[in-house]
Amino acid sequence: MVSKTVSVSQAEGWHARPASEFAKVAVKSGALVTVSRLGQTPVRGDSVLSLLALGAKHGEKLMITVNGTDEEMVLNQLTSLF
């Protein structure tokens, strides 16, 4: 299992388009991906609705965790979206 903290770079916050791109990468990876606001319960990274429910705003920090095959590669792909 690997994790990394990222900051939301989109001026509008984490909206539908970036959340959808993130979920596509998570699904394609086959790994268990979770995302959480710091100090809160993680949500599934393969669910656009769950990701949008985070309500992450510009500059907010999120923790991405990947558990499965090629964890480092998947984590790098996901963090590059920020």
Secondary structure, 3 states (H helix, E strand, C coil): CEEEEEECCCCCCCCHHHHHHHHHHHHHHCCEEEEEECCCCCEECCCHHHHHHCCCCCCCEEEEEEECCCHHHHHHHHHCCC
